[in-house]
Amino acid sequence: MDDDGVVGPRRDDTESELEGNMTHSGKAPTTVRIGKYKIGKTLGHGSFGKVKQAKHILTGVQVAIKIINRSKIRSAEMSDKVRREIQILMMLKHPHIIRIYEVIETPTEIFLVMEFVSGGELFDYIVTRGKLHEEEARRLFQQVVSALAYCHHHGVVHRDLKPENLLISADGSIKVADFGLANLMQDGEFLRTSCGSPNYAAPEVISGSLYAGPEVDCWSAGVILYALLVGTLPFDDDVIFKLFKKIKAGSYPMPSHLSEDSRNLIAQMLCVDPIKRITFSEIRKHPWFKYRLPPYLAVTPGARRAAQKRAEEELDDEVIQQLLNLEELAPLRSHRELVVNWLMTGAKARSSGGAMSILNSGKPISPEQQAELEKRAKHEKLCFGLRVTYELLLDVKVNKTNVAQQKGVAEMQAMMKPKQHHALAFSPPTSPKTTELRSSMTAAQAARAELSQAQNGGIHDENDGGIPLPPGERSQPRRSWYLGIQSKKDPAHVMAEVFRSLRSLRCQWHVLSPYRLLCRWRPLCSNMVDHPAAEVWLYASLQVYKIQPKVYLLDFQRVGSHSTALAWMNLCTLIINSLKPPSKSDRSGASSGDKALPPSGASGGGDTPTPPSPSQPTAQ
């Protein structure tokens, strides 16, 4: 990582400088190159640079190069933002998320070589066409949901979803872009930053409340789905406080021309209460979403990740042959195994940084080690360039396959009976073309089952939103494990019971959000007069999560290091026991002398809550 916080595969020697073939008169260059790319026209301008269209010289594949001025991001103190965006884009590899292939550096600029998307923004697409036909809106929405579910599986929340950040490719597919406001989620931690566009922001975001991440992306996706089907925004007003009032109330018109299933899905996505809002895993199981779902989108995020790891180790023979057929690589055609080894070395250099990361780490090394590392870094750079060429060709092939699947599913579903429209049931083929389509889907099912077995220990969950196994081959769905207390009661009732329990234990608490609080408890508090020196406080965070439809989980999290793990477990045990319904003997022998602590009504919170000091008043 350099001074600007740039991470990922990169080139940072003199070969990366812009090269121009100047005329004898010293006029502007006729061709401009950066690395292995020929620079073309300007696609747009931004705060820190511009975006240029370019062509990969070896393959002819079109790419987009985002040029970032180093001095501008330093002066604006945006280095961390740039670093995070690059880190996230390098992590994600999904057919409907914009790809970044490599990072090229010069002393003055950073060049991000990205996937070129020629169809413009979804916003312009909707403005031009108005409301879309339900089939087209569903096709685009399926792609958005698949991409977002994949992001969340990798711990990434977008936070700025809107049609302007969804690009349309030449084949009519969605590409999720602009991860400038994205952030990485951590288990047990919450976000509070109010960001994104007001019309697409969730109620908890504009209110400044804590949020985990996926639920705000779900709300924004619901707004986008509404815009696709209706042609207007559900929440819109020129006066900002009136707009916020509508969003917080969840007040929007529901046109009568929408189908019953689509209206049901929109209503669940635009639920004001984030804990009752539908999740992305539930969206993937919704009848409206599953209709005409292409096989490659039915693959769960976990299975997709497993398949990608396998694809990095098992290279595509057809693409390798295309690589060797390139004129510039003609001398290597008789050295196929060597090329494969170089491609694997390039993949390792991408993930680990290779020798260059050691050279840039600043650790003291001997002159002999430095010379060896520089030699190795030069070799890894060549291998990485070859790997980028391979992935450019591979993406072209994968995109064509995905488009063919979308068209094939549409053709096959058109031949099905209307009453079957909510299932991916495969009718017997009536033509060679249908036979070929059915064969490809059978292969997709087999691959899905294999990946599911590898991921789930040999058990396939037929309700995970993926492709179901044929009848007779379905196994019992795997059981999920949760830590905490599960309840089918309303979350407000669960929180009321929690407050009752804390009051009975003489705990003090601080409300962070409607379904999260921070509590503290001091052992021997009932004998405080006898033990005035007992000043050790135990802290715990309690949060209600939605884990299944109408099933909620009360989760406990240890906060701080004020006590031993055993003491903290003792506090959790006391809270859990106090939440259990008392028996008749317990009720008859219960003491009535305890007095409840008076509530103060204070509340608050932050991204990383700090335990209150012992002098702070009790909050409810």
PyMOL commands that set and color helices and strands:
alter all, ss='L'
color gray80, all
select helices_A, chain A and resi 14-16+70-75+79-91+122-129+134-153+163-165+198-200+203-206+214-230+240-249+260-269+280-283+287-290+295-298+301-313+317-324+327-332+336-352+354-359+367-414+418-420+432-456+491-504+525-527+565-579+584-589
alter helices_A, ss='H'
color red, helices_A
select strands_A, chain A and resi 10-11+19-20+32-34+37-45+49-56+62-69+100-105+109-115+156-157+166-168+174-176+183-184+485-487+508-513+516-521+538-548+551-558
alter strands_A, ss='S'
color yellow, strands_A
deselect
rebuild
show_as cartoon
